[in-house]
Amino acid sequence: MTRGQRQAWLAAEEQRRRRKRAAELNPPAEPAIVLTSDGHGRLSWTVNFTSPYESVSIYLSDDGVTWASDAYDGWDLASGNRDCSGSAGYFRICIVDGDGNDVLPYSNVVHSDGL
């Protein structure tokens, strides 16, 4: 092996090691839906993954633990927001498939005062 070949091999090996260390330090993010609210029921969300489904269900709860049936069914995922003002309680959302079944994960929970 010539000196130039050895230098190229060493550079490639070092690059491979750097990429491996970087991947270990920065694992891929878990799929998540982040839900935010202005406190009055105007909801916004972001999704850090792609989905073949385009609908979301927005759930409403009085206590944030027991979730009733869908409060708002089949809302558009791409819109990224929904005005649910006038409904007091806790909200969470999830993507739904074409048959209306929940596709995990659920979002975090946010509160609305209903004003």
C-alpha positions in Angstrom: 0.0 0.0 0.0 1.4 3.4 -1.0 1.5 6.3 1.3 -1.3 8.0 -0.5 -3.5 4.9 -0.4 -2.8 4.6 3.3 -3.8 8.2 4.0 -7.0 7.8 2.0 -7.8 4.6 3.9 -7.1 6.3 7.3 -9.3 9.3 6.3 -12.2 7.1 5.3 -11.8 5.0 8.5 -11.8 8.2 10.6 -14.9 9.5 8.8 -16.7 6.2 9.4 -15.9 6.4 13.1 -17.0 10.0 13.4 -20.4 9.2 11.7 -20.8 6.2 14.1 -20.2 8.4 17.2 -22.5 11.1 15.9 -25.3 8.5 15.3 -24.9 7.2 18.8 -25.1 10.7 20.3 -28.1 11.7 18.2 -30.5 8.8 17.9 -33.5 9.2 15.6 -36.3 11.1 17.3 -39.3 9.1 18.5 -42.5 9.7 16.5 -44.4 12.5 18.3 -47.4 14.8 17.9 -46.9 18.0 19.9 -50.1 19.8 20.8 -50.3 23.4 22.0 -53.2 25.6 23.1 -53.7 29.2 23.8 -55.6 28.1 27.0 -59.0 28.9 25.4 -59.3 25.9 23.1 -57.5 27.1 20.0 -55.3 24.1 19.3 -52.2 23.8 17.1 -50.1 20.8 16.5 -46.9 19.7 14.8 -45.9 16.1 13.7 -42.3 15.0 13.4 -43.0 12.1 11.1 -44.9 11.4 7.9 -48.2 9.5 7.8 -50.1 7.9 5.0 -53.3 9.0 6.8 -54.7 12.6 6.6 -57.2 12.7 9.5 -56.9 13.3 13.2 -59.4 12.8 16.1 -59.4 15.4 18.8 -60.3 14.0 22.2 -61.9 15.9 25.1 -61.7 14.9 28.8 -63.0 16.5 31.9 -60.1 15.3 34.1 -57.3 14.6 31.6 -57.3 10.9 32.5 -60.7 9.5 31.3 -61.2 10.1 27.6 -64.6 10.2 26.1 -65.3 9.3 22.5 -64.0 11.6 19.8 -64.8 15.3 20.4 -64.0 16.2 16.8 -63.7 13.3 14.4 -61.9 13.4 11.0 -60.2 16.7 11.3 -57.5 17.4 8.7 -53.9 16.6 9.9 -52.2 19.0 7.5 -54.2 22.0 8.7 -52.2 22.0 11.9 -54.9 23.7 14.0 -58.5 23.7 15.1 -60.6 26.2 17.0 -62.3 24.2 19.9 -63.0 27.3 22.0 -66.1 27.1 24.1 -65.2 23.6 25.2 -63.7 23.4 28.7 -61.4 20.5 29.6 -58.3 18.7 28.4 -57.5 17.9 24.8 -55.3 15.3 23.0 -55.2 14.2 19.4 -54.1 11.3 17.3 -54.0 10.3 13.7 -56.7 8.0 12.5 -56.6 5.5 9.6 -59.2 5.2 6.8 -61.4 3.0 9.0 -61.4 5.5 11.9 -59.0 3.6 14.1 -56.5 5.4 16.2 -52.9 5.3 15.0 -50.5 5.9 17.9 -48.9 7.9 19.3 -51.3 10.2 21.0 -50.2 13.8 21.5 -49.4 15.4 24.8 -52.4 16.8 26.8 -53.3 20.5 26.9 -56.0 22.3 28.9 -58.7 24.8 27.8 -60.8 27.0 30.1 -63.7 27.0 27.6 -63.8 30.7 26.9 
